[in-house]
Amino acid sequence: MRLKGRHWFFLWLLLFLGTALAIATRQSKGLATARRLSVLQERRIELEGKRTELLRQIGTLTSRDVLVPRMERAGMHLPSESENILISLDSLVAGAGRGR
């Protein structure tokens, strides 16, 4: 069976329309993904700003300027050099084995 001219025309037309539909679908999914990525990037920038602010607050609240007055109000004093004991991780690990 031989295909006539109009059959070829409709075959090529269907092929063209199918390709155009596939391209349009791909483009719309790409645009939706780009919008979602933009929203996520804005959210990331917002969260990074919040993280920076929280780190600044932690730094402020753990500074000597804030902690020493609170400590003195609680009846504590700054330790002298003889009262300072430096504890390292190695001494903690070594001490853990002795207690058992």
LOFI-899859 format. One line per field, with one value per residue: x, y, z of N, C-alpha, C, O in turn. Coordinates in pm, 1 decimal, padded with zeros to 6 digits. Each point is the difference from the previous one (the first is absolute). Example, Ala and Ser with C-alpha at 12.3 -4.5 7.8 and 13.67 -1.06 7.14 Angstrom:
2
npx = [01319.0/-00138.6];
npy = [-00569.0/00106.9];
npz = [00780.0/-00138.5];
capx = [-00089.0/00082.0];
capy = [00119.0/00119.0];
capz = [00000.0/00006.0];
cpx = [00090.0/-00077.0];
cpy = [00120.0/00109.0];
cpz = [00000.0/00073.0];
opx = [00103.6/00050.9];
opy = [-00001.9/00110.8];
opz = [00066.5/00016.9];
//
This chain:
100
npx = [00084.7/-00121.1/00197.1/-00210.2/-00035.1/-00197.2/00023.8/00073.1/-00152.1/-00156.5/00072.0/00007.4/-00192.8/-00062.0/00087.7/-00090.3/-00189.2/00033.0/00066.9/-00148.3/-00119.3/00091.4/-00006.7/-00187.1/-00034.3/00105.3/-00092.1/-00176.3/00050.7/00045.2/-00175.4/-00107.1/00090.6/-00041.9/-00201.2/-00033.3/00073.0/-00141.9/-00171.1/00041.7/-00003.1/-00198.0/-00096.4/00072.7/-00079.0/-00201.3/-00010.0/00044.6/-00169.4/-00155.6/00052.7/-00019.7/-00207.0/-00071.6/00070.7/-00122.7/-00195.5/00015.7/00030.0/-00186.2/-00143.1/00111.4/-00108.7/00213.5/00009.9/-00003.7/00168.9/00150.6/-00065.6/00002.6/00191.0/00059.6/-00101.4/00129.9/00103.5/-00030.4/00148.8/00090.5/-00023.9/00046.8/00181.6/00004.2/-00112.1/00163.0/-00199.0/00214.8/-00193.0/00143.0/00010.6/00191.7/00005.8/-00087.7/00120.4/00160.2/-00076.4/-00019.0/00204.1/00057.5/-00116.1/00121.9];
npy = [-00118.0/00074.8/00074.6/00033.8/00106.1/-00060.6/-00186.0/00017.6/00058.6/-00147.1/-00119.8/00085.2/-00019.3/-00199.4/-00051.7/00088.5/-00086.0/-00183.5/00027.5/00051.1/-00173.6/-00132.3/00076.1/-00026.9/-00205.4/-00058.8/00074.4/-00114.2/-00186.4/00029.0/00030.5/-00186.2/-00116.1/00072.9/-00056.9/-00204.7/-00028.9/00071.5/-00135.7/-00168.0/00063.5/00022.3/-00189.6/-00073.2/00101.7/-00068.1/-00188.3/00033.5/00080.7/-00144.3/-00117.6/00104.6/00010.4/-00180.1/-00017.1/00120.1/-00083.4/-00152.5/00069.4/00066.1/-00143.4/-00029.6/00185.7/00049.2/00085.9/-00178.4/-00103.3/00134.0/00134.6/-00097.3/-00002.2/00190.2/00031.6/-00107.0/00199.0/00042.4/-00165.4/00203.3/-00149.0/-00091.2/00129.6/00097.3/00190.7/00125.7/-00060.0/-00040.8/00054.3/-00167.1/00048.8/00108.2/00216.4/00129.9/00052.5/00156.6/00209.2/00047.3/00033.1/00211.0/00143.1/-00054.2];
npz = [00000.0/-00170.7/00086.4/00069.2/-00190.6/-00086.0/-00126.9/-00211.0/-00155.1/-00069.1/-00173.6/-00207.1/-00112.1/-00083.6/-00199.0/-00186.2/-00086.2/-00123.0/-00213.5/-00159.0/-00074.8/-00155.4/-00210.8/-00119.2/-00085.0/-00189.2/-00189.7/-00079.4/-00115.8/-00218.2/-00135.2/-00065.5/-00168.7/-00206.7/-00081.1/-00086.6/-00209.2/-00158.2/-00053.1/-00143.9/-00214.2/-00101.9/-00073.3/-00200.8/-00183.3/-00072.8/-00121.9/-00217.6/-00122.4/-00074.7/-00184.1/-00198.0/-00087.0/-00112.7/-00212.2/-00146.3/-00075.7/-00163.8/-00211.7/-00106.3/-00095.6/-00191.5/-00059.4/-00044.6/-00207.7/-00133.9/-00107.3/-00097.7/-00166.8/-00201.9/-00116.4/-00105.2/-00197.5/-00148.3/-00019.4/-00215.0/-00013.5/-00022.9/-00163.8/00200.9/00016.0/00201.0/-00039.9/-00084.0/-00080.1/-00045.6/-00095.6/00044.9/-00214.9/-00048.5/00058.2/-00160.2/-00180.6/00017.0/-00005.6/-00217.2/-00085.1/00049.8/-00127.2/-00175.2];
capx = [-00084.7/00075.2/-00063.4/-00020.5/00050.0/-00069.8/00038.9/00131.6/-00021.0/-00052.8/00104.4/00097.2/-00069.1/-00005.3/00136.0/00031.5/-00079.6/00051.2/00127.6/-00029.7/-00060.7/00107.3/00083.6/-00076.9/-00007.4/00133.0/00021.6/-00081.8/00061.4/00122.4/-00037.9/-00045.6/00120.4/00073.7/-00071.1/00023.2/00139.6/00007.3/-00058.4/00092.6/00117.6/-00040.6/-00014.0/00135.5/00059.3/-00069.3/00047.1/00139.4/-00004.5/-00046.1/00109.6/00101.3/-00052.2/00003.7/00139.8/00038.2/-00062.0/00073.1/00127.2/-00024.8/-00047.8/00104.7/00118.6/00030.7/-00075.7/-00133.7/00004.2/00058.9/-00100.9/-00099.3/00066.8/00014.5/-00133.4/-00033.3/00085.0/00123.8/00111.5/00091.6/00100.4/00140.2/00080.3/00012.8/-00129.8/-00027.9/00042.5/-00027.2/-00038.2/00011.3/-00074.2/00083.2/-00012.0/-00134.2/-00002.9/00083.3/-00070.9/-00119.3/00037.2/00033.9/-00118.0/-00077.0];
capy = [00118.0/00124.5/00114.9/00111.7/00128.9/00050.4/-00082.8/00048.5/00130.7/-00020.2/-00065.5/00103.2/00093.0/-00063.9/-00002.6/00137.4/00035.9/-00077.9/00060.4/00131.0/-00024.9/-00044.8/00116.5/00091.4/-00062.0/00010.7/00140.4/00037.3/-00062.6/00074.9/00126.7/-00030.1/-00032.2/00125.4/00076.0/-00067.9/00025.6/00139.2/00005.9/-00066.1/00085.7/00109.6/-00057.7/-00026.0/00129.2/00041.6/-00083.7/00035.2/00124.8/-00031.6/-00071.5/00099.8/00077.8/-00084.9/-00014.1/00126.5/00003.1/-00094.4/00063.4/00108.8/-00052.4/-00078.9/00083.2/00031.7/00119.3/-00040.6/-00109.4/00037.9/00061.5/-00100.0/-00087.0/00073.8/00009.9/-00132.0/-00024.4/-00067.3/00090.7/-00045.6/-00088.3/00041.6/-00091.7/-00129.1/-00068.0/-00044.0/-00134.9/-00026.5/-00139.2/-00033.6/-00118.2/-00116.5/-00033.3/-00052.9/-00136.4/-00081.5/-00012.0/-00082.7/-00140.4/-00031.2/-00008.4/-00123.8];
capz = [00000.0/-00010.0/00062.8/-00090.4/00045.3/00118.5/00112.2/00040.8/00062.5/00135.2/00078.6/00035.8/00088.0/00132.3/00052.8/00040.6/00117.3/00113.1/00039.6/00058.6/00131.4/00089.4/00029.3/00085.9/00132.3/00060.2/00034.9/00116.2/00117.6/00026.9/00063.2/00136.2/00077.2/00019.2/00103.1/00127.8/00035.0/00043.4/00133.9/00092.2/00016.1/00088.7/00134.1/00047.8/00035.9/00122.6/00110.5/00027.6/00074.8/00135.2/00065.4/00033.9/00112.8/00119.9/00039.7/00060.7/00133.4/00085.2/00032.5/00095.4/00128.4/00066.0/00021.2/00140.0/00038.9/00042.4/00096.9/00129.7/00088.6/00041.9/00094.2/00126.7/00060.6/00054.8/00115.8/-00038.8/-00025.4/-00103.9/00059.8/-00007.7/-00080.8/00068.0/-00004.5/-00137.1/-00035.7/-00140.7/-00023.0/-00141.6/-00039.8/00030.9/00141.7/00021.9/-00052.4/00088.6/00126.1/-00016.3/00012.8/00138.7/00086.4/-00021.0];
cpx = [00088.8/-00077.0/-00009.8/00047.6/-00067.3/00033.4/00136.8/-00012.8/-00048.1/00102.1/00104.0/-00061.8/-00008.5/00138.1/00040.8/-00074.7/00046.2/00131.5/-00023.5/-00061.1/00106.9/00088.6/-00072.9/-00010.1/00132.4/00028.7/-00080.1/00055.1/00129.0/-00028.7/-00047.2/00120.0/00080.5/-00066.9/00025.6/00142.9/00017.6/-00054.4/00095.4/00125.4/-00031.9/-00011.4/00137.9/00067.7/-00060.6/00051.1/00146.0/00008.4/-00042.3/00110.2/00109.2/-00043.7/00004.5/00142.9/00051.5/-00055.9/00071.1/00132.9/-00015.4/-00034.7/00104.1/00127.2/00019.6/-00080.2/-00138.9/00007.8/00054.1/-00101.4/-00106.6/00059.0/00013.3/-00133.9/-00041.9/00089.0/00128.8/00109.6/00084.4/00107.0/00139.7/00075.6/00010.5/-00131.3/-00035.9/00055.0/-00038.7/-00026.8/00008.5/-00077.6/00078.7/-00013.6/-00138.6/-00009.4/00080.1/-00070.9/-00121.7/00032.2/00028.2/-00122.3/-00073.0/00074.0];
cpy = [00123.8/00111.9/00113.3/00128.7/00050.7/-00082.8/00043.2/00134.7/-00015.9/-00069.6/00101.5/00104.0/-00057.2/-00004.9/00138.9/00039.5/-00075.8/00057.9/00134.8/-00015.8/-00043.1/00117.8/00095.5/-00055.5/00013.4/00143.3/00040.7/-00063.5/00071.7/00132.3/-00021.5/-00031.5/00126.8/00086.3/-00059.5/00024.9/00142.4/00016.0/-00061.0/00083.8/00118.6/-00047.9/-00025.6/00129.1/00050.5/-00079.0/00028.8/00131.1/-00023.7/-00071.5/00097.6/00083.0/-00081.1/-00021.0/00127.9/00010.1/-00094.7/00060.7/00110.4/-00054.2/-00084.6/00080.6/00028.1/00120.1/-00035.0/-00102.3/00041.2/00071.5/-00099.1/-00092.5/00067.9/00016.5/-00132.1/-00036.2/-00073.2/00104.0/-00055.7/-00087.5/00059.0/-00103.4/-00137.6/-00079.1/-00050.8/-00139.2/-00020.0/-00148.7/-00025.7/-00128.2/-00125.7/-00040.3/-00054.9/-00145.9/-00093.0/-00021.4/-00088.4/-00146.4/-00039.9/-00024.3/-00131.5/-00120.6];
cpz = [00000.0/00067.1/-00100.7/00065.9/00126.8/00124.2/00053.9/00072.1/00144.5/00091.0/00046.8/00095.2/00141.9/00064.8/00049.5/00126.5/00124.6/00052.0/00067.5/00139.3/00101.3/00040.1/00094.4/00141.9/00072.7/00044.7/00124.2/00128.1/00037.7/00069.4/00143.8/00089.8/00028.6/00107.5/00138.0/00047.7/00050.6/00141.6/00102.6/00023.2/00092.2/00143.6/00061.6/00045.3/00130.7/00121.2/00034.8/00078.5/00144.3/00078.0/00043.9/00120.6/00129.2/00049.1/00065.8/00141.2/00095.8/00042.2/00103.3/00137.5/00072.6/00021.8/00148.6/00048.3/00051.5/00113.1/00137.0/00089.7/00046.8/00106.0/00136.7/00069.3/00063.2/00118.2/-00032.6/-00019.7/-00114.3/00063.1/-00012.7/-00083.3/00065.0/-00003.3/-00139.4/-00023.3/-00146.2/-00018.1/-00149.6/-00026.9/00033.5/00146.5/00032.2/-00046.1/00091.1/00134.1/-00008.8/00019.8/00144.3/00087.2/-00011.3/00041.8];
opx = [00092.0/-00122.0/00095.2/00035.7/00066.6/00002.3/00019.8/00066.0/00054.5/00006.2/00038.2/00066.7/00026.0/00013.4/00058.8/00059.3/00002.8/00021.0/00061.2/00032.4/-00000.9/00038.9/00060.0/00012.2/00003.4/00055.2/00051.4/-00001.7/00030.5/00071.9/00031.7/00004.8/00052.3/00068.7/00025.9/00022.5/00074.3/00059.1/00018.5/00051.9/00081.2/00040.9/00021.0/00064.5/00070.6/00025.0/00037.6/00083.6/00056.2/00019.4/00052.8/00080.1/00035.8/00024.1/00078.2/00069.2/00021.2/00039.0/00081.6/00053.8/-00011.2/00103.0/-00093.0/-00036.9/-00054.0/-00076.6/-00050.0/-00010.2/-00044.1/-00066.9/-00022.7/-00006.4/-00078.0/-00013.0/00066.5/-00027.1/-00009.4/00054.8/00033.4/-00056.0/00002.2/00000.5/-00092.1/00116.6/-00117.1/00081.1/-00063.6/-00035.3/-00058.6/-00008.2/-00014.1/-00061.0/-00043.7/00008.3/-00040.5/-00084.4/-00016.0/00006.1/-00089.0/-00051.5];
opy = [00012.9/00010.5/00029.0/00000.0/00048.9/00054.1/00008.8/00025.4/00062.9/00029.6/00000.2/00050.0/00071.5/00022.6/00013.7/00056.5/00057.3/00010.2/00029.6/00076.2/00045.7/00011.2/00051.0/00074.7/00033.1/00021.8/00070.2/00062.4/00015.2/00038.6/00079.5/00042.4/00016.0/00061.5/00072.7/00023.8/00023.4/00070.5/00054.7/00003.4/00036.5/00070.1/00024.1/00003.4/00052.1/00057.6/-00004.3/00014.0/00058.4/00027.0/-00010.4/00028.2/00052.9/-00000.3/-00005.2/00043.1/00034.2/-00008.4/00012.9/00046.2/-00020.0/-00056.3/-00012.1/00007.7/00071.2/00007.6/-00047.3/-00035.4/00006.5/-00035.6/-00062.3/-00008.3/-00002.2/-00108.4/-00049.9/00120.1/-00117.8/00036.1/00065.7/-00102.0/-00101.5/-00121.9/-00080.2/-00027.0/00011.4/-00084.3/00068.2/-00073.4/-00101.9/-00118.8/-00083.8/-00082.8/-00111.5/-00109.0/-00058.6/-00075.3/-00116.9/-00077.7/-00026.9/-00111.2];
opz = [00080.7/-00012.9/-00072.5/00117.8/00091.2/00110.6/00121.1/00100.8/00090.7/00119.3/00117.0/00090.5/00096.8/00120.2/00107.3/00091.8/00108.9/00120.8/00102.6/00091.1/00114.3/00116.3/00094.6/00097.1/00118.5/00107.8/00087.0/00106.0/00118.2/00092.2/00088.5/00115.5/00110.3/00081.5/00096.0/00118.6/00095.3/00081.9/00108.7/00111.6/00084.9/00092.6/00118.9/00104.8/00086.2/00105.9/00117.2/00089.2/00092.7/00118.6/00110.8/00089.1/00105.3/00120.8/00094.9/00092.1/00116.4/00116.4/00091.3/00100.6/00121.0/00037.1/00079.8/00117.2/00084.7/00096.1/00102.0/00117.4/00114.8/00097.0/00103.7/00122.6/00095.2/00056.8/00090.7/-00001.4/-00034.3/00104.2/-00098.5/-00040.4/-00069.7/00017.5/-00015.2/00028.8/-00036.3/00038.3/-00080.3/00092.2/00036.4/00031.2/00089.0/00067.6/00028.6/00056.6/00100.3/00048.7/00035.0/00095.4/00080.7/-00011.5];
//
